[in-house]
């Protein structure tokens, strides 16, 4: 028995996977997935989403505890609240450049998440988006976070909340002069001498901007 799909007006309304199926490829033509669609599919390890998909609903993959690999299409614009909550096996995620909204607690308790690639200019990324992700240390940015942008504000909050972790343990990629200056600006805007000192040390050790 193969996975059965029911699609109506671009919305995937029903998916009946084979028992204990570990991999699912959502068919072409699907533009959105409703809330809690694959929630608690504990055997699901891999999922591929089609180009043209625009949104993932709330709790879309919540408690898919075996999910370790997902391909997000460039067309994706929105990730709903708690969409990947408690995806314990997920270690990295590439957020596409077209993504504009990341919901509250979207990656809550992804305890093994280590790497995230961020788009250049998301319009919304709340402080709680990566709450309780204790291993998240490799942050890659498509472009330097701009002052007062949603991504800049998130980075400030992230650095502040994770101040107990030495900054030189992080890998903040795209460290050309422009990006390095943006990271430093984020640290200085916290008005926190300890964070700023760590950022200066990190930039010096990694060949960042001359200050």
C-alpha beads as a LAMMPS data file, in Angstrom:
LAMMPS data file: protein, C-alpha beads

211 atoms
210 bonds

1 atom types
1 bond types

-500.0 500.0 xlo xhi
-500.0 500.0 ylo yhi
-500.0 500.0 zlo zhi

Masses

1 110.0

Atoms # bond

1 1 1 0.000 0.000 0.000
2 1 1 1.365 3.437 -0.975
3 1 1 0.600 6.755 0.679
4 1 1 -2.773 8.096 -0.449
5 1 1 -3.347 11.845 -0.924
6 1 1 -6.529 13.869 -1.311
7 1 1 -6.015 17.386 -2.709
8 1 1 -8.715 20.050 -3.136
9 1 1 -8.031 23.550 -4.519
10 1 1 -4.341 23.255 -3.738
11 1 1 -4.934 22.198 -0.136
12 1 1 -3.855 18.756 0.992
13 1 1 -6.917 17.603 2.897
14 1 1 -6.055 13.993 3.552
15 1 1 -2.921 11.903 3.649
16 1 1 -3.087 8.239 4.535
17 1 1 0.486 6.965 4.893
18 1 1 1.429 3.344 4.830
19 1 1 1.713 1.948 8.331
20 1 1 5.071 2.836 9.907
21 1 1 6.142 4.684 6.738
22 1 1 9.367 6.614 7.289
23 1 1 9.417 8.841 4.177
24 1 1 6.705 10.928 2.483
25 1 1 6.863 13.050 -0.676
26 1 1 3.974 15.515 -0.881
27 1 1 2.784 15.680 -4.519
28 1 1 3.003 18.660 -6.854
29 1 1 0.084 21.082 -6.809
30 1 1 -0.204 21.320 -3.023
31 1 1 0.067 24.936 -1.828
32 1 1 -0.729 24.558 1.855
33 1 1 -1.014 22.055 4.672
34 1 1 -3.535 22.499 7.458
35 1 1 -2.914 22.576 11.177
36 1 1 -1.513 19.478 12.854
37 1 1 -1.511 17.590 9.551
38 1 1 1.382 15.239 10.238
39 1 1 1.405 15.791 13.994
40 1 1 2.526 12.824 16.098
41 1 1 3.587 10.711 13.094
42 1 1 6.289 9.143 15.194
43 1 1 7.733 6.922 12.454
44 1 1 8.184 9.744 9.926
45 1 1 11.883 10.427 9.299
46 1 1 11.958 12.311 5.989
47 1 1 9.519 14.512 4.105
48 1 1 9.851 16.369 0.823
49 1 1 7.569 19.300 0.050
50 1 1 6.871 20.467 -3.523
51 1 1 7.841 23.765 -5.100
52 1 1 4.775 26.027 -5.094
53 1 1 3.849 25.286 -1.479
54 1 1 3.279 28.554 0.382
55 1 1 2.441 27.757 4.001
56 1 1 2.710 25.186 6.776
57 1 1 -0.084 25.254 9.348
58 1 1 0.194 25.333 13.116
59 1 1 1.676 22.205 14.723
60 1 1 2.240 20.820 11.238
61 1 1 4.929 18.336 12.289
62 1 1 4.490 18.645 16.040
63 1 1 5.875 15.640 17.936
64 1 1 7.255 13.958 14.826
65 1 1 10.019 12.762 17.087
66 1 1 11.879 10.783 14.399
67 1 1 11.841 13.536 11.747
68 1 1 15.456 14.216 10.808
69 1 1 15.285 15.615 7.280
70 1 1 12.885 17.984 5.523
71 1 1 13.209 19.887 2.269
72 1 1 11.479 23.282 2.323
73 1 1 10.707 24.781 -1.120
74 1 1 11.810 28.269 -2.159
75 1 1 8.139 29.230 -2.525
76 1 1 7.400 28.744 1.192
77 1 1 6.325 32.054 2.777
78 1 1 4.992 31.036 6.186
79 1 1 5.732 28.513 8.931
80 1 1 2.921 28.328 11.474
81 1 1 3.112 28.415 15.259
82 1 1 4.692 25.309 16.812
83 1 1 5.023 23.741 13.363
84 1 1 8.107 21.699 14.302
85 1 1 7.582 21.487 18.047
86 1 1 9.420 18.595 19.692
87 1 1 11.046 17.308 16.494
88 1 1 13.838 15.823 18.551
89 1 1 15.758 14.163 15.715
90 1 1 15.967 17.299 13.556
91 1 1 19.570 18.558 13.474
92 1 1 19.515 21.236 10.798
93 1 1 17.037 23.316 8.821
94 1 1 17.479 25.485 5.723
95 1 1 14.916 28.298 5.728
96 1 1 14.317 29.460 2.126
97 1 1 14.781 33.048 0.949
98 1 1 11.064 33.507 0.261
99 1 1 10.128 32.828 3.886
100 1 1 8.473 35.885 5.479
101 1 1 6.847 34.625 8.653
102 1 1 8.132 32.206 11.289
103 1 1 5.505 31.464 13.896
104 1 1 5.769 31.544 17.670
105 1 1 7.537 28.484 19.084
106 1 1 7.915 27.151 15.557
107 1 1 10.918 25.033 16.584
108 1 1 10.144 24.670 20.274
109 1 1 12.082 21.872 21.999
110 1 1 14.015 20.772 18.928
111 1 1 16.674 19.682 21.362
112 1 1 19.154 18.342 18.819
113 1 1 18.859 21.211 16.344
114 1 1 22.396 22.471 15.678
115 1 1 22.314 24.396 12.403
116 1 1 19.876 26.948 10.965
117 1 1 20.207 28.892 7.747
118 1 1 18.149 32.110 7.799
119 1 1 16.678 34.005 4.830
120 1 1 17.764 37.570 4.155
121 1 1 14.725 39.503 5.348
122 1 1 11.949 37.661 7.212
123 1 1 9.175 39.994 8.334
124 1 1 8.386 38.075 11.513
125 1 1 10.559 35.910 13.751
126 1 1 9.480 35.988 17.402
127 1 1 11.811 35.533 20.370
128 1 1 10.238 32.132 21.029
129 1 1 10.827 30.713 17.542
130 1 1 13.787 28.604 18.703
131 1 1 12.932 28.269 22.374
132 1 1 14.537 25.306 24.184
133 1 1 16.989 24.479 21.402
134 1 1 20.069 24.077 23.635
135 1 1 22.416 22.806 20.903
136 1 1 21.730 25.507 18.334
137 1 1 25.160 26.991 17.646
138 1 1 25.662 27.315 13.889
139 1 1 23.759 30.265 12.422
140 1 1 24.082 31.039 8.716
141 1 1 22.570 34.204 7.240
142 1 1 21.764 34.829 3.581
143 1 1 22.654 38.464 4.238
144 1 1 23.717 40.581 7.189
145 1 1 20.796 41.351 9.539
146 1 1 19.847 44.993 9.102
147 1 1 19.483 47.331 12.070
148 1 1 15.958 47.201 13.559
149 1 1 14.911 44.362 11.239
150 1 1 12.995 41.389 12.638
151 1 1 16.049 39.182 12.196
152 1 1 18.327 41.720 13.898
153 1 1 15.994 41.904 16.901
154 1 1 15.836 38.118 17.088
155 1 1 19.634 37.850 16.980
156 1 1 19.958 40.354 19.830
157 1 1 17.529 38.352 21.922
158 1 1 19.212 35.072 21.067
159 1 1 22.659 36.348 22.057
160 1 1 21.271 37.759 25.282
161 1 1 19.467 34.572 26.302
162 1 1 22.438 32.365 25.462
163 1 1 25.046 34.521 27.185
164 1 1 26.202 31.587 29.320
165 1 1 27.634 29.971 26.161
166 1 1 30.986 31.478 25.045
167 1 1 30.430 33.215 21.736
168 1 1 33.463 31.537 20.185
169 1 1 31.504 28.279 20.316
170 1 1 29.120 29.702 17.740
171 1 1 29.639 29.716 14.012
172 1 1 28.075 32.901 12.666
173 1 1 28.604 32.534 8.948
174 1 1 28.700 35.148 6.164
175 1 1 31.392 36.966 8.127
176 1 1 32.486 39.414 5.476
177 1 1 33.116 42.959 6.707
178 1 1 29.480 43.995 6.311
179 1 1 28.115 40.961 8.147
180 1 1 30.704 41.215 10.902
181 1 1 29.773 44.842 11.510
182 1 1 26.087 43.877 11.695
183 1 1 26.780 41.191 14.298
184 1 1 28.841 43.621 16.334
185 1 1 26.074 46.206 16.115
186 1 1 23.611 43.609 17.380
187 1 1 25.845 42.881 20.357
188 1 1 26.500 46.530 21.184
189 1 1 22.814 47.365 21.009
190 1 1 22.295 45.084 24.009
191 1 1 24.316 47.544 26.100
192 1 1 25.970 44.508 27.633
193 1 1 29.735 44.816 28.083
194 1 1 30.222 41.053 28.418
195 1 1 28.413 40.233 25.183
196 1 1 30.192 43.019 23.320
197 1 1 33.579 41.794 24.548
198 1 1 32.817 38.270 23.421
199 1 1 31.697 39.540 20.029
200 1 1 34.906 41.556 19.620
201 1 1 36.931 38.469 20.506
202 1 1 34.970 36.337 18.071
203 1 1 35.369 38.796 15.204
204 1 1 39.079 39.114 15.867
205 1 1 39.602 35.343 15.900
206 1 1 37.587 34.856 12.719
207 1 1 39.021 37.649 10.596
208 1 1 35.994 39.943 10.837
209 1 1 35.845 43.683 10.339
210 1 1 38.624 45.910 11.652
211 1 1 37.243 47.943 14.532

Bonds

1 1 1 2
2 1 2 3
3 1 3 4
4 1 4 5
5 1 5 6
6 1 6 7
7 1 7 8
8 1 8 9
9 1 9 10
10 1 10 11
11 1 11 12
12 1 12 13
13 1 13 14
14 1 14 15
15 1 15 16
16 1 16 17
17 1 17 18
18 1 18 19
19 1 19 20
20 1 20 21
21 1 21 22
22 1 22 23
23 1 23 24
24 1 24 25
25 1 25 26
26 1 26 27
27 1 27 28
28 1 28 29
29 1 29 30
30 1 30 31
31 1 31 32
32 1 32 33
33 1 33 34
34 1 34 35
35 1 35 36
36 1 36 37
37 1 37 38
38 1 38 39
39 1 39 40
40 1 40 41
41 1 41 42
42 1 42 43
43 1 43 44
44 1 44 45
45 1 45 46
46 1 46 47
47 1 47 48
48 1 48 49
49 1 49 50
50 1 50 51
51 1 51 52
52 1 52 53
53 1 53 54
54 1 54 55
55 1 55 56
56 1 56 57
57 1 57 58
58 1 58 59
59 1 59 60
60 1 60 61
61 1 61 62
62 1 62 63
63 1 63 64
64 1 64 65
65 1 65 66
66 1 66 67
67 1 67 68
68 1 68 69
69 1 69 70
70 1 70 71
71 1 71 72
72 1 72 73
73 1 73 74
74 1 74 75
75 1 75 76
76 1 76 77
77 1 77 78
78 1 78 79
79 1 79 80
80 1 80 81
81 1 81 82
82 1 82 83
83 1 83 84
84 1 84 85
85 1 85 86
86 1 86 87
87 1 87 88
88 1 88 89
89 1 89 90
90 1 90 91
91 1 91 92
92 1 92 93
93 1 93 94
94 1 94 95
95 1 95 96
96 1 96 97
97 1 97 98
98 1 98 99
99 1 99 100
100 1 100 101
101 1 101 102
102 1 102 103
103 1 103 104
104 1 104 105
105 1 105 106
106 1 106 107
107 1 107 108
108 1 108 109
109 1 109 110
110 1 110 111
111 1 111 112
112 1 112 113
113 1 113 114
114 1 114 115
115 1 115 116
116 1 116 117
117 1 117 118
118 1 118 119
119 1 119 120
120 1 120 121
121 1 121 122
122 1 122 123
123 1 123 124
124 1 124 125
125 1 125 126
126 1 126 127
127 1 127 128
128 1 128 129
129 1 129 130
130 1 130 131
131 1 131 132
132 1 132 133
133 1 133 134
134 1 134 135
135 1 135 136
136 1 136 137
137 1 137 138
138 1 138 139
139 1 139 140
140 1 140 141
141 1 141 142
142 1 142 143
143 1 143 144
144 1 144 145
145 1 145 146
146 1 146 147
147 1 147 148
148 1 148 149
149 1 149 150
150 1 150 151
151 1 151 152
152 1 152 153
153 1 153 154
154 1 154 155
155 1 155 156
156 1 156 157
157 1 157 158
158 1 158 159
159 1 159 160
160 1 160 161
161 1 161 162
162 1 162 163
163 1 163 164
164 1 164 165
165 1 165 166
166 1 166 167
167 1 167 168
168 1 168 169
169 1 169 170
170 1 170 171
171 1 171 172
172 1 172 173
173 1 173 174
174 1 174 175
175 1 175 176
176 1 176 177
177 1 177 178
178 1 178 179
179 1 179 180
180 1 180 181
181 1 181 182
182 1 182 183
183 1 183 184
184 1 184 185
185 1 185 186
186 1 186 187
187 1 187 188
188 1 188 189
189 1 189 190
190 1 190 191
191 1 191 192
192 1 192 193
193 1 193 194
194 1 194 195
195 1 195 196
196 1 196 197
197 1 197 198
198 1 198 199
199 1 199 200
200 1 200 201
201 1 201 202
202 1 202 203
203 1 203 204
204 1 204 205
205 1 205 206
206 1 206 207
207 1 207 208
208 1 208 209
209 1 209 210
210 1 210 211
